[in-house]
Amino acid sequence: MNPVIFAMRRPLTIVVGIIAILLAAGVAVRPKSVDQYLSQYGVELPLKRMPVDIFPALNLPVIYVCQPYGGMDPAQMEGLITNYYEYHFLYISGIHHVESKNVQGNALMKLYFHPGTNMAQAMAETINYVNRSRAFMPPGTVSPFVMRFDTGSVPVGYLVLSSETRTIAEIQDIALFKVRPLFSALPGVSAPPPFGGSARTVVLRVSPDKLRAYGVSADDVINALVSGNTISPSGNLHVGNSYPIVPMNAMVRDPKELGTIPIKVGANPAVYLSDLAEIVDAADISAGYALVNGRRAVYILATKRADASTMSVIDEIKRALPSMQKELPDDIRVSFEFDQSPYVTRAIDSLLHEGALGALLTGLMVLVFLRDWRSALVVVLNIPLAIAAAVVGLWICGQTINLMTLGGLALAVGILVDEATVEIENIHSQLDHTDSVALAVRRGNSQTAIPRLLAMLCILAVFVPSFFMTGAARELFVPLSLAVGFSMIASYILSSTFVPILSTWLLQHHSHSHAEQHGHRSEGQPGSSSRNWFAFNTYRDFYGTFVSGMVAARWIVIPAYLAASLLTIGVVGSQIGIEIFPQIDAGEFRLRFRAKDGTHIEETERIALGVLDHIGQKVGPENVDITLGYVGMIHSNFPINAVYQFSRGPEEAILRIALKPHTGIRTEVVKEELRTELAQKFPQVRFSFEPADIVSEVMSFGSPTPIEIAARGGSVAENRAFLGRVTTALAELPELRDVQLYQSLDYPTVDVKLDRIKAGRSGVTTSQVARSVLAATASSRFVVPNYWPDPKSGVGYQVQVEVPQPFLTSIDQLGAVPVRQSETPLLLRDVASISEGTTPGQYDRYNMKREVSLTANLAGTDLGRTSARLETILKRVQAEYDAEREVNTQNGVKPAAISYEIRGQIPPMKQMISGLGIGLLLAILVIYLLLTANFQSLGLALVAVSTAPAVVAGSLVVLLLSGSTLNIQSFIGMIMAIGVAMANAILLITFAEQARREGAAASTAAIEGGKQRLRAILMTSLAMLSGMLPMALAFGEAGQQTAPLGRAVMGGLIAATFSTLVVLPSLFAFVQSRATRASASLDPGDAGSRHFVPGTEEA
């Protein structure tokens, strides 16, 4: 049944359906407080709320593998661990490439897969090959952490634990075993181990002087510990009818008992551990420190899972804080810092306000044109109802409330009036020909049903390509497409059902009185309703005269239009910037710095405090909200932390600074000034800024800097030399900042070279010497694990032998370490030479090839403009290197075949922009085919899509004039504008072609079609421009992200409206001047067909 007839016959059915939609939308977006209130009375709604987030889940096909091996140097990690993993990982189905980073004690591997890979299967295969790889690895290699980690899984805050009285080791232990279990159990939270402290450990601090005095070595102490504190399972004893457990104190109950373990027994006085070592309940050797407001503390990253809601996760954390505090001692305080929810809330609220303001302005524009508040009310009511229906559709599809879906809904606000406005305008035209409002409503809807359907399909068609995209572009574009699509479908259904009902109810008295007042019905006669509406016939007549001249000069107009559009696209397109996502200023920034390779963490901490102090003085201490940092390496006890926050050595620190709201400080200006000032104050330190706020972190796709250049194919030294050429050439790009090698390649070493002949003659083995050196420079836990279970807490802790670092501060002291038990101690320098040297502090690989990389930031320009010049420079450097290599090869010296790869944000930007560009072309093609099918004419479809160049040109001009770039948002706006432009073109073409088929000449029909649809096109265009205005003006927190979208739509729509009303009639007249009036039908029973045979109509 015709939907209009059905609605008008059963109006209450439609009203009930609308109420159901509103209720469903209310349930979907209900506040969390509603659920909390109902839960007090034991009522829980079984329907899930729509999660609220900043972005949709990106679902990037990446798996991380984190492998620790405490104490192994980077070369050992690479050759003995990572190499076997990479070899086996390349067997996994769908693998694209494997990247690895190897530093002391840790290896981090990233497995990238081709789009469309079944990640569940990939994860299963990864774990399978992990198990196989470990069969080839050194003894003591523990299982790695294997996890999916989407770039959407970013920290949403920091859970900070601090105390004025407790040591960092105590806070770390409490955070690890009391707070983290509570924290990890919260829905949607992925909680890594705490940052900032070392694991609680029972330490035997051995004095080298006492070792020499008693004639024992550190290896002897280790052996005594292993034999004197051993794990022994408990048996059972059958005593009568009882079967008791028989535990033994083979493992000490109290750490002090370790002092009674003998080392030397026999004729001489016995030597016990207590004679040589101080036994303390302390912590493992520190690898790094966390700083909160310049003080040491411990924090846990509050990281949401990729499919979790940012707002829900933060709400759960805040609600759990009191219960966490109750679990802690009174002198430890827990707080939630760097909370990202205010930004998310403000961003979403501003989008909602922009949408509401856009709807209001749209209604006002309709009221200006129709000068009838009842008609305007009918049109405006269509907007919230369509939005509510779209929300229900998104809810059913499992989408979240985020910047993309809200952007789609805000974008749809201006378009939603199109359906109802066209219908209302036609209803008023029909009221001039009948006294029955219901009949006018029915006729008005029937006449516009097909054009409205085509307009809706054109707008939907532009979003069809998004479902065939891949990667992050698809994950970002599809939710917006669904939001717009559901809104448009709902708007069409409402305009065919609800609008007729409401029009019949509201317009009847007004329309009758209005008609009777003037006594005229024909449009265009004096006193008619259409003339009263803003005296529009005056403008219509002027427009008719103007467009007649344009049609007459169509041989000039059409080439001029095409030339101007294409020239504008070419010139403006070459000037406009390109980036992934609009840049924002969230009032915070993150700084990573590296001191001289091998700098001790205590010195790095001192530098970090100096940097923080300088930043505080720079921006004003009163403007700093909070500072947070991490100094040093990720401890090998907690390797998974490297996934969230990778650190390369003790010389490195990451500092995060948040400014208070409304300070007026521009972070980009501050960063540019800090680059100069910090370089002068700390000349030996390298600085680099990284993404800080949640939007920038997600949109950086895991890259610490926008530009990364990797060189591979040669040795580390050869790759480094190649990048030296690149660094020199990059001086041509003045916009580059923080250009530096990513890896630490000159890490200092103290090389101990054992003379195995001397060692053999002295009666010691390599393993004995190695264990003695390890105990003296690190601890015994790396080679001989030993444990003590705390009976109070039920937690097991490691027991390790180490020489306190203050005892060994020079090469001479290291050489004096005993390596054998004897009356005359055998020292390390007796069997080995010790010298200083350097080694790479990090080995990076790409598909089993070593590589060295260069990173850089940008300032004052966009990534797209720089990337084009960067590629030109790199191609030149590569060509020069290849030419030199060819000459050297001819001379008998064959250098390595080194190649480069650009990484960072440039590849995803190019992939995303090219995907959107192809999507734009596909959208035009889809619309062309759709219109061809409707009009049964290739020419008319071509006329309709001829406005596309004007849309693109108009969007680019407005983006350039407003200082915006070509990015995801502006591309989406441009695509949307094309759909709306086609919808307007269809209105004009449909009426013009109808007039031509009724006998009018093509030029006359074109002019008449323009005149008849002038008001409808202007009204819908101006209404949409009004709806987009708040978004384009960048009101609110989210304005910086969504403004390019609104600006692109406005620019494209302004140009499209001009071309539709001014140029399209000329194109129609040109294309249809020689076209036949017969239809393309081949049916002999069709009276409009050229093949019509009279008398066969019924066949």
N, C-alpha and C positions, 0 to 999 in steps of 0.2 A: 504494500500500500504506500501511496505517496506520503512522505513523512509530514508534510504540511496538513494534509487532510486528516491524517491520524491524530496529529496534535490538536487540531481545532475541534475534532469530534470528542477527544478524550483529554481535555486540558488538565484535569486533576491528576491523571496518570503522569503527565510530564512534570507537574509540580512535585508530586511524590518522588519521582526520580531525581529531581534537583535537590530535594531535601536529603535524600539518601547520599548523594554525592558530597554535599556539604558535611554531613555527619562523618562519612568515611575520611574526608580530608582532615576534619578536626581530630579524628582518632590518629591519623598518620602523623600529624605534626603537633600532637598534644605536648605540653610542657612536661618535663620530668616531675615537676611538683605535683601534677595530677596523680601520677602513679604512686608517689610517696604518700599523698593524702589518702588514697584508696587503700593502700597497704595497711594503714593504721586500723582499718576496720576489717581486715582480712580479705579484701577484695583485690584481685590481681587480674588485669586485663590480659587475655591470652594473645592479643594482637601486638606485634612488635612496632615500636615507634620508628619513624624514619631517622636514621643516624644523621648527625650534623657534623660536617667536616669542612676543611678548607678546600680540598681537591678530591676528586674520585680516586679510587685505587688505580694505580698505574699498571700493576701486574707485569712488571718487566721480567723477562725470563732469565733470571740470574740466581745462581746458588753460590754461597760462600762456604769455604772450608778453612777452618782456623786450626793450625797445628802447632802446639807448643813443644819445645824440648829445652828445658832450662839449661842455660850455660852454653849451648852450641852457638858458635859464631856464624855470621851470615853465610860464609862459604860452605860450612858444614850443613846448615839448614837447606841450602840450595842443592848441594850434591847428594846428600844422604837422605833427604826427606822429600823436598819438592819435586825433584827430578822424577822420582818413581810415581808420584801422584800424577804429574802432568802426562807422563807416558801412558798411564792407564786411562786417564780422563778423556783422552782423545778417541777412545773407543765408544764413548757414550753417544747414543742416538740423538741427533739434532744439535750436537755441540757446534758452536761457531768459533770460539777461541777460549783459551785459558790464560789469564793473567795471574802473576804471582809476585808477591813482595816478601823478601827474606831479610829479616833483621836478627839481631842477637836474641836467641831464645824463642822466636816466633816466626811463623810463616803464614801469610794470608793469601789464599787463592780465590779468584773470582772466576766462575764458570759462566760464560755467556752462551745463550742458546738462540737458535734461529726463531723468529716469530712463528707462532702457531705450534711450537713444540709442546707435547704433553708433559707438563712439569711434574706431575705426580710420578710418571714413569721415569723422567729424568732424575728425580730425587732418589728413586729406588735404585737406579743404575749407579748413581754417584756413590751411594752407601756401599753397594756391592763392590765397586772398584776401589773404594777406600780400604775395605777389608782385605782385598787381594794385594794392594800396594804395600800394606803394612808388613806383609810376610818378607819383604825385601829390606826392611829398615832396621836400624840398630836396635839392640835390646833396650828395653825401657821406654820405647816409643809408645806413648799413650794414644788412645783413640782421639781423633780430632772432633771439633764441633762442626756439624754440617747443618746449614740452615738456609731457608729462603729469606731474602732480605730485600724488600721492595724499597725504592727510594721514597715511597710514601710513608715508610716506617721511620719517621724522623722523631727526634725528641720533642715532646710537648711540654717539657719542664724538667726541673731537677729537684730530687728529694735530698735535701741537705741535712746532715747531722753534724752538730757542733757541740763543743763543751769547753768550759773554762778550766776544768780540772782534770779531765781524762786525757790519756795519751792517744795519739792517732791510731796506734795498734789496738787499743781497747775499743775505740769507736768503730774501727773497721770490723772487729770481731762481732760486735753487737749488731752492726748494720747487716753483716753477712748472714748471721744465724738467727736473728730475731726480727729485724725489719723486713729483709728481703722476702722471707716466706709469706708474710702478710701482704707485701706489695705485689708479688708475682701472682697471687691468687685473685687479684682484682680483675674483673672482666675487661678484655681488650688490651691489657698491659703486658708488655714484654720487658722484663726487668733484668738487665745484665748485672753482673756482680758490682759491688761498690768500687768507686774510683777514689784514690787518695791515700790508702793505707796498704800495708803489707800484711800477709796472713800471720796470725798468731803462731808462734813457733817456740819450742824449747831449744835454746841455743847453748852449746858448750863452747864458750869463748876461750880458746887456747892461747897461751902466751908463748911466742917463739923462744923467748929467753928460758922459760921453764922446760921447753922441749929439749933445748940444747943442754941445759943443766942436768936433766935426768937421762939424757942419751936416748930419747925416743923421737919418733917422727909423727907427723899428723896422721899418716896412714896407720900407724900403730894405734893411735887413739880411735880412729874410725873402726878398725877391726875389733878393738875391745868393746866399743859401743854396740856393734852388730852382734857380737857373741854374748854380751851381757844384758842386752835388752831385746829379746827376741819374741816373736809372735808364736805362741804355742797353744793349739786348740785344747779345750778342756775335755777330759774323758768322764766316765761315770764309774762308780764303785757299787757292787752289789753287797749291801750290808743288811742282812736279815730281810725284812720286807721293804726296805728302803732302797732307793736308787739315786743317791746324791751325785751332784756334779762335783768334779775334782778340779777346780781351777788352781793355777799355780802363778806365783808372782814372777814368771819368766819375763813379763813385761812389767815395769815398775808401776806402782800405784801413785807415787809422788815423785815429781822430777828430781827432788833432792836425793832420792835413792840412787840416781845415776852416779853420784860421786863415789859410791862404794864399789863400783866395778873396777877390778884390778887390771892393770896394764902389764906390769912386770912382777912376776912372782918367782920365788926360788931362794937361793942362799942369801942374796942381797936383800936389803929392806924392800918390801913390796911397794909398788907405786900404783896409786889409784887415780881415777879420773879427777877427783877433787883436788889432787896435788897439782894437776896441770891446767885445769880449766875452771872457769867460773860458770856455774850452771844457773841460767836465768830464764824465766818465763817472759819472753819478749816477742819479737816479730822477726820475720824474714828480712833479708837485706832490702832496703828501700829501692824501688825502681822509679818511683815518681810520687809527686805530692799534688793534692788538690788544694786550690786556694779560693776561698770565698771572702770577698771584700778584703783581700790581702792577708787573711789568716788561714792557717792550715785547717782543713776540715775533711769530711768524707761526703761524697754525694753519689746517688744512684740515678742514672739517666731514666727518666720516665718516658719510655718509648712505647708508642702505640703500635699494635699490629697493623698490617697493611689494610685489613678489612674492618678495622675498628673505627669508631667515631672519636674524633679529637675531643669534642665537648663531653661525650659520655665518659671517656677515660679520665679527663681532668676532674669531672664531677665526682667520679668514684674515688679518685685519689684524695680530693679535699674532704670527702665525707669520711674517709678512713684515717685521716690524720689524727683525730683525737684518740682513736683506739690504738694507733701506733705509739702515740706519746705515752699512753698508760703502760705499755709494755716496756718502756725504757726507764732507766734510772733517772732520778730527779735532776741530776746534773748534766743530762744530755737533752738537747733541744732538737726537734725535727721540724723542718719547714719546707714549703714548696716554693721554689724560686723559678724565675724565667718562665712563668706561666704564660702559655701562648693563647689561652682561651679568650682574654680580653680582645686580642687582635682579631681572632676568628669571629667573636661576637660582634665587634664593631663593623667588621667587613660585611657580615651577613645582614646586620641591621641597616647598614647604609644602602645595601642593595634593595632591601625591602622598602626603605623610605623612597629610594629613587623610583622603584616600580610604582609605589602608591602615588607619588607626585606626578609621575608620567601618566598614570591613569586619570588623575584629576585634570591635568592640562589637556589630555586627549578629549575628555568630556567637555571642557570649556570650548575647545576648538569646534567640536561638533555642534555645540549650542550656538556658537557664533554663526555657523553656516545655516543651521536649520531654524534658528530663532524660535525654538519650541522646546521648553524644558522637558516636556513629556517624551518627545522623541530622543532628546539627549539622554534622558534617564534609561530608556530602553537600550540604547547603544552602550552606555557605560555599565549597566548591570551585566551585560554580556561578558565583560572583562573578568571580574572576580569569579564568576561561575565557571568560565573556561579554565582559569588558573586552578581553581579547586579540582576540576576534573583532571587536569594535567598532573597535579600533585598525587591524586589517587593512582593514575597510570604509572607514574614514577615509583610510587610505593610498591605497586604490584610487581614491577620489574626489578625490585631490589636496589634501586638507586638511592643515593644519599642527598641530603640538602647540602650543597657545596657551591663554590663560586661559579662552577660551570652550569649546574642545573638552575641556580637562581639567575645567572646571567641569561640563560635561555628563556626563563619566564619573564624577566624584565624586558628582554628583547621582544618577546611576543606581545607585550602590553600594547605597543603601538600598532601591531598588525591585527590584533584581535578585533579592533573596531572596524576593520575592512569589511568583513562579512556582514555585520549588522548595519553598518553605515550604508552600504550599497543597497541593501534590502529596504531600509527605512526611506532612503531617498527615492527609491522606485515606488514605494507605497504611497508617498506623498504625491508623486506624479499621477498614480492611478486614482487618487482621491479627487483629482480634477475631472475625472470621467465617470464617477459613480457616487451615489449617495450612501452606499453600503460600505462601512469600514471593513467588515469581514471579507467582502468581495474584493475590495482594494488590496487587503492584506494577502489574500490568496493569489490574486493575479500578480501582484508585485513580487511575491516569492517565486512563483512559477517562472516568471520571465528572467529572473536572475539566478535560478537554481544552477543551470549549466555553467554560466560564466563564473559564479562563485565557486563551484566545484573545481573548475579548471584553475582558478586562482589559487585555491588551497593546494591542489596537486602540484602546481608550479613551485610553491613555497616548500612543500614537502620534498619535491624532487631534488632541490638543491642540497638537501641533507642526505640523500641516498648514498652518495659516494663515501660518506663517513663510515658506513658499516663495512666497507671494503678496504679501509685503511689498515695499517699495521702499527704496532708499537705504541708509544706514548701518545701519538697524534690521535689514534683511534680511541684510546681510553679517555682522553680529554674531550674529544669532539662528540662522541656518541651520546653521553649524558645530556649535553646541550641540545643535540638533535632530537632526542626523545622529548625533552621539555618543550621545545618549539612544536614538534610534531603532534604531541598529545593536545597542546593548547589549540592548534589550528583545527584538528579534527573535532575537538569539543566545540570550538567556536562555530564550525559549519553545522554541526548537529543542533546546537542551540539556536542558531539563526534560522534553522528550518523548523524548529519546534517551539522553543520558548519565546523567541522574538515575535512570531505571529500571534501567539496567545496574549502576550503582554501588550502588543500593539493594538489588538482588538479591544482589550480592556481599558487601556489608557487613552488611546487616540480618538475614541468615538465622539465624545462630546466636543472636544476641541476641534476636531476636523469638521464636524457638521456646522458648528457655529462659525468657524472660520470661513467655510465655503459660502454659507448663507449670507455672511456679512458682505461679501464682495459680489455674490450673484454670478460668478463666472466659474467655468470649469476647465476651459481650454488653456493649456500651458502657453504662456506668451501673451495672452490677452491682458489688457489693463485690469488691474485688480485681482489677478489670479494669485494663488498661493505662492507659486514659484517666483513671481515677480516681487511679492512682499518679502520673501526671504532674501534680504540683503540686496534687492533690486538687481538680481543676478543676470537678468536678460541683457542689461546694458553691457555688462562685461562679456557675456556670451556673444553678442553681436560684434563687439570690438574684436574678440578673439577670432570670430568667423572671418572677418575682413582681413585680419593679419595672416591667418593660416592659408587663406585663399592665395595671397601673394606668395607665400612660401611654396605652396603646391605648384603654382604657375612657374616658379623658378626652381623646380625640383632638380633640374639638370645641374644646377649650381649648388643647391642646398645639400644634396646627398653626398657628393664628393667632398664638400667642405666639412660636413659633419664627420665623415669617416677619417679624413685627414687630421682634423683637429683632435679627435678622440685618440687616434693612434699616436699622434705626435705628443700629446699630453702624457699618455701612458709611458711612452719611451723616455721623455725628458724627466718627468716627475719621478717615474719609477727608478731611474738611475740615481736620483738625489735622495730618495727616502731611505732611512735606516732600516735594518732588519735585526730582529732578535727573537728569542724563543717566547718570552713573556715580558710584559711591561715592567720596567724597573720601579721599585717602590722604596720609600724611606720609612722603615719601621722603627726608627729611633734606637737601633742597636747595631753593633758590628762585632765581627770576630777577627782576631789577629793571631796569626801563627808566626813565631820567630824561631830562628836557629842560630845559636851561638857557634863558636868555633867547634869543629867536629871533635867529639870526645870530651866536651866540657862536663864537669861533674854536676850532678843535679843541684847540689847546694849553691853553686855559682849561678846556674841557670835560674834557680829560684830568686837569687838576689837580683838578677837582671829583670826577671818578671815583675818583681815588686817595684823596681825603678821605672819600668815601662808603665805600670799601672799608676804610679804616682804622677808621672808626666802627663798621662792622659787625663787624670783627675784635675790637674792644674790647667790643662788646656781647655777643657769644656766647663770647668768650674765644679768643685766638689759638691755643691748644692744641686747640680744637674744630673749627677750620677745616681741611678737607682740602685744598681747592684753590679758587682764584677765577679766573675767566676773564671777559674783557669785550671789547667792541668799542666804540670811541669814534669818532664821526663818520659820514660817508656811505659808501655803497658806491661804489667808483671806477667811472667809466664804462668803463674798460677791461675790467671784470669784471661786466657787468650781470646775469649769471645768478645772482650771489650774492644779489641782491635777493629771489629766490624763497625762499631759505633763511632770510634774515635781513634784513628790510626796515628801512632807516633813512632818516629824513626830512631830516636836515640835520646840519651840523657841531656843532650844539648838543645832539645826542642821543647817548646811550650806553646799552648793554645790558650788564648785569653778571650773572654767574651764580656763585652761591656754593654749594659742597657742603660739608656738615658731615661730620665723621668718624662712623662707625657707633657706636651705643650711647651717644650723649652725653646722651640724655634730654631734649634740647631740642626743644620743639614749634615747628615753623616758623611755624604760624599765629599763635602768641603773639608770636614774634619779629617777624613782619611787622607786626602791629598796633602794637607798640611803636615799630618803626622809622618808621612813618608819622608819628608825632608828633615823634619826636626829629629825624629828617632834615629835616622841614619847619621846625623851629625853627633848626637849624644852617645850612640852605641855603634861606633864605626865597624866593629868586628861582627856585628849581628845582622842577619838577613831577615827582612820582614815581608810578610805577604798577607793580604786580607782575603777572607773567605766568606761564603754566604752565611748569614747569621739568622735571619728571621725564617719562619716556617715556610713562607711562600718561596723565598729564594732558595732554601735548602731543597725543597721538592723539585723546583724548576731547574736546578743545577744538575739533576740526574746523577748525583753522587760525585761530581767533579769538584775538587777543591778550588780550581781556578777555571775561568772560561777558556783558556788556551793551554794546551799541552802538546808538545812536539816530542815524539819518541824516535830515537835512532837505534836501529838494530842491524845485525848482519856481520858485525866485527867484534873484536874484544871490547872490554869496558873502556880501555884507553882509546881505542880507535873510535868508538861511538862518541866518547867524550870530545875527542878532537873535532869530529864532524859537527857536533853541537856548538863547539867554539866558533866555527865558521858561521853557523846560524845566528849565534848571539851577536856577532859583529854585524851581520847583515840586517838584523832586526833593529839596529839603530836608526834605520830609515823610517821606522814607525814610531813617531814621538808619543803616540797615545798609549803605548805599552808601559806597564808598570810592574814592579816586583819580578823582573826577569831573573830567573835563577835555576840552577840544576835542582831537580827534585831529590836526587839521591845524595847521601853523604859518601863521597868517594875517597876522602883522605882521613879516615878514622885512625887515630894513633894506636899503635900496638906496642907491647913489650914482648918481643919474640923470644921464647925459650926453646933453644935447639939442643935436644938431648944427644949426647955422644953415646950411642948404644954400646960401643966397645968398652968405653970407660965404665959405663953402668954395669955391664956384665962382669968386668973384672972386680968391681966394687961389691958385687953380690946383690944388686937391686934390679928389679924389672921395670920395664916402661910403665906398667900399670901402677906400680908402687909410687914411682916418681910423679906420675900424672895425678894420682889421688892426693898426694901431699901438696902439690901445687894448687889443685882445685880447692882443697880445704883452706889453704892460705889466702887464696884470692877470691873465693866465692863461698861455697859451703859444700858439705858432703852429700846434701840431699839430691844433688844432680846425678850421683852415681850409686849411692847406697842409701835408699830410703829407710827411715826408721821412724817409729811412731810411739805416741803416748796418748791413750784415751783418758780424757778428763772424766772422772767418775761423777762429778757434780752435774755436768751438762750433757754427758753422753756424746760429746764431740771428740773426734780424734785429731790430734795435731802432730805435725812432723817434729822430729828431733834431729838436729844437725850440728855438725862440728864446723867451726869457722874460726879463722884468725881475725880478730877485730881490725877493721880497716885502718884505724889510727896507728897500729903496730907496723904496718907495711906502707911506707910512703916514698920508697925509693927502690931503684934497681938493686942497690947493694943489700938492702934489707930483704928483698925477695931472694937474692942469691944465698942468703944466710939461713934459709928455711931448711930444717933437717929432713932428709928423705929416707933414713934408715935408723933402726934401733941398734945402738952399739955404745960401748964405753967412750969411743971417740966418734962423735956424731959425723955422719956423712951429709954434707950440705949440698944444696942444689947446684951451687956454682962449681962443685967438684966434678959433676958429671954432665953439666950443660953450660952452654954459653948464652948470655942474655944480652939482647940489644933492642934498641928502639927502631920502629918502622911504621908503616902505614898500610892500610887495607881498605877496600870498600866497606862502608858500614851498612850497605844495603845492596842486595842483588835483586833486580827486577827482571822478569822474563815474560815473553809473549809467545805462546805455543812452543815452549822449550828453547826459545832464542833469547839470549841476554839482550837487554836494552838499557839505554840511559835516556832520561827524559828531561825536558826543559818546560818550566811553567811560567805563565805570565798573566797579569790582570790587565784590565782596560780602564781608562779614565777619559771622560769627556766625549765619548763616541759610542757607537753601537757595534755589536759583534759582527753583523753582516758586512758592513763597510770594511772593517779591518780584516775579516777573513779572506776577502777577495785579494787584497794587497798582500796579505801574508802568504797565500798560496803562490802568488807570482814570485815573491822573494824566494820561497823554498824551492820552487822549480828551478830558479836560476842557480841557487847554491848546489842543488843536486846535479845540474848539468855541468857546472864547473868541476865538481868533484869527479864525476864520471869521465870528463875529458882528461883530467890529471891522472886518473886511474888507468885510462887507456894508454897514455904516454908511458907511465911507469911499468905497465905490463909489457910493452914493447921493449923496454930496457931491462927486462928480466926480473923486475920486482913487482909482484902482484899484490896490491893492497886488497883489503876486504871489500866486498860488494855491499856497501852500507846503503840502506834506504831509510826513509823517514815516514812517519805516519802522524797525521794531525788528530789529536784526541781532545778531550774536554767537552765543551758545550757546542763546538762547531759541527761535528757530525750529526748529533740529534737535531740541531737547528736546521741544517740543510735537508735532512730527511723529512722533518716536519713541514717545512715551508714547501718543499717540492711536492710532498703528499697533498698539502692543501691546494697548491697550484693545479695539480692534476685533478683534484676534486672539483676545483672551480670550472675547469674545462669540461669535466664529465657532467657537472650539474647543467651547464649550458646545453650539452648534447642531449641529456635526458629530457630537458624541457623542450628542446627542438623536436625530438621524436614524439613526445607526448602531444605537442600541439599539432604536429603533422597528422597524428592519428585522429585528433579531434576535428581539425578543419578539413581533413582529407585534401590538403594542399601543401606542397613543399614551399611554395612562395609565401603563403600567409604565415607559416611557421617561421620562415626566415625573417619576415617583417617583425614578428613579435620579439625574436631574440636579438634583433639589431640594436636594441637599447643597451645590451651588455657592455659594449665598449664605453658608452657614456657612464655607466655605473662604475666601472673600474677606474676610469679617469677621474670622476668626481670624488670617489673615495680616496684616491691617492692625493688629490689636491688638498682636500680637507685635512688629511693626516699630516701632510707636509706643513701646511700653514699652522696647524695646532702643535707642531713639534712632536707628534707621535710617530711611532715606528710601525713597520709591517711585522706583525707578530701573530700569534694564535688568535688573539681577540680581534684584531683588526681584520684578519683574513676571514674570520667567521662573519663579522659584520658585512664585509664586502659580498660574501656568498649570499647572505640573507637579503641584502639590498637587491641583488639580481633576481631573486625569487619574487620580491615585492614589485619590482619593475615589470617583470613578465605578467604579473597579475593585473597591473594597470593597463598594460598593452593589450591584454586579452579583452578587457572591457571595451576599449576603443575599436579594436579590430572586429569584434563580434558584431557591434552595431553597424560599423561601416560595411562589412560584408553583407549583412542582412539588407541594408539599403541598396547595395549594388545588385544583389540577386533580385530585388524587387523592380529593377529597371533603371536605376540611376547610373550615371557615368562614374568611373572609378574615382576621378578627382572630386566630383560632387559628393559621392558617398564618403570619401575620406574626410571632407570638410564637415559633412553632416554628423559623421561618427564622432569627430572631435568635439563638436558643439554639444551633442547630446550627452556625452560622458565627461564634459569639462568639470561640472560641479562635483560629480562623484570622484573623479581622479584627484582634483584639488583637495577635496575634503578628506579623503583617505590619506593622501600624502601628507597634508599639513597635520592631520591628527597623529600620524605616526611620527612625524618630526617633533611634535610636541611631546609625545611619549618618550622619545629618545633624548630630549634636551637635558633632563637632569643627569642622565648617565654620561652624556658627552661633556657636561660641565664638571664632572669629577667631584660631585658632592660626597662627603663622607670618607671613611677609612678605605673602602674598597674602590674608590673612584680611580685611583692610580692604575688598578688592574683592568677595570671594565670601561674606562673612558675611551680607549681606542676602538672598542666595539661600537659604542654609540656614535662616535665621530665618523667611522667608516660607513655606517648605515645612513647617517644624515647626508654625508657628502654624496654617496651613491644615489640616494633617493632624490636629492635636489636635482642632480644631473639627469636622472632617469625621468623625472617628471617633466623637465624641460624638453628632453628628446622625445618623450611620448607625445606631448601636446604639440610640439613645434615641428619635429622632424618626421615622426612616424606617419602622419598623413601623407607627406610627400613620398615616403617609401611605399606606402600602400598604393598610392596612385600610380607610381612607377611600375610596381610588380603586377598589379591587377589590371592595368590599362588594356592589356590584350588577352586577359584570362576569359575563358568561357563562363557563362552563367550556369551552365549545366553542371551537375554534381559529378563526382568521380565514380558514382555507382555504376555497376555493371548489370544491375538487376533490370530486366525488361519490364517488370511490374512497377518500377519506381518512376513516377511522373517527372522527377527532376533529372533522370538519367538520359544521356545521349542515346542509350540503347532502348529507350522506352517504346513499347509496342502497345498501342491503344487496345483496350479490351482485355488486357492481362493483369489489371490491377489486383484482382482477387487471387491470382495464381500464387 
